[in-house]
Amino acid sequence: MGHGHTHTHDADVPPDPGTLAARRKANLLLAAILLPVTVLTLVGMIALWPSGDRSGVTVVDPYATAPGVSFETGTVQRVETETCPSSQSAIDAGGEGQQCMVAYTEPKSGGPLQPVEITPEIAQSRGVEAGDSIRYLDLSRIMPDQPNTLIFVDFVRSVPMVLLAVLYAVVVVAVARWRGFRAILGLAGAFVVLAQFVLPGLVEGKPPLLLGLIGSVVIMVGVLYFAHGFSARTSTALLGTMFGLGVTALMAGWATDAAYLTGVGDEDTYQLVNMADTISLSGVIMCGLIISGLGVLNDVTITQSSAVWEMYELAPQASARRLFTGAMRVGRDHIASTVYTIAFAYAGAALPVLILVSLYERPLFDTLSSGELAEEIVRTLVGSIGLVLAIPMTTLIAVLVVKATGIRRAPDVTVDVAGGGPLNGSSLPGDRTAARYQGGNDVGASVPGGADDGGASVPVLAGKPVGQPPTRRARRRAERD
């Protein structure tokens, strides 16, 4: 009778006590580092939690209207280029009327078509077409001599935006399944932290560096564990993310002052200055420098952590140095692609500004180091420095942890079907078998070389006499298996 021996995968046989002890030790070590940091973060969040008092804030709503003026919505039925309705008073005084785009719109509340005057910038860019939903300002009640004074304000974008959001959620859940769904919920939780903690804290004049750092750590703890589950792999990525956030916070604090980032380069910041004396524009920029890199930082740390784990499972005997250098090859590729991603993301979002400055006849460096461009460039550089340094740190932590856990991928199943003697050949992947023929008929897969026939590979197929060459169909089936 032949004898057999098998090696099964970790999923079939529980880890040995030594491996379990190593895993517990690694998890305890990670917990000993992460738990105090998390507790301190929560304590800081409680201490800095906004009071909600906005008595010192004067909000000027740009959409507020005077008595008798209202915002209306409607659907455009047709568009004409004709005399502007607002020019009627000039025509009555004997002057000439201006030509403009007029959208005849059916009000959402019902009634006859209303001639809505389209602003020149909209007419020159996209224009308005029949079927568009628009929002317009009705001035007819305060201008009785011009009963059709209706001015275009904006498009109604709710339907396409909701459709895109639903499509995005469906695609994420369909591809990533339960993990994708959890990631979307984690993203919603991140926005809650921003809306309830970071933004009100900036309005009340809380320390912006602490607000940005604490808020970012809370977001990352929730997002990473909620999306990827509680594991040593996720904890490793979280440690690397915290390290990157710390570097980013230090660089943001220095760069905001050294580069004189005042934040007065656009209209929104001027409105903030007029609303409350407690709001620090440079502090807002500092906090933004920390938060802006969260998504990419999370991406690279979880990727590096996963890369180390996968490499170790494929080569459990590899040294720590070999694992680190191999994972850093992946990290270097990630760094290069991320640099392009950040730069092109900004270039795409700031094309109007870039076009405008390209028309100025100024030296390139003077252009890049002035105003709004300098702020965006510093934001990109600060986030990139924290990102790049987080990659080797995450890789190092992952290597130390994965070697400490003692995780092993057990060899695949190997069955020795023989009339005696050891298996002389290599095993096949998965649940396949390798058999050595020594006499008689048998059933199995192909037999690697080293048999008694001089080392030739002898296929052993179901129902096929041993020693008889297999048919072409049988060979194809064996190769396919």
Helices and strands as residue ranges (DSSP letters): H 17-47, E 70-83, G 85-87, H 88-92, E 99-107, E 114-117, H 120-125, E 133-138, E 150-155, H 158-193, I 194-198, H 199-203, H 208-228, H 232-258, H 267-275, H 281-291, H 294-314, H 320-349, H 351-358, H 364-368, H 371-405, E 446-447, E 458-459, H 472-480
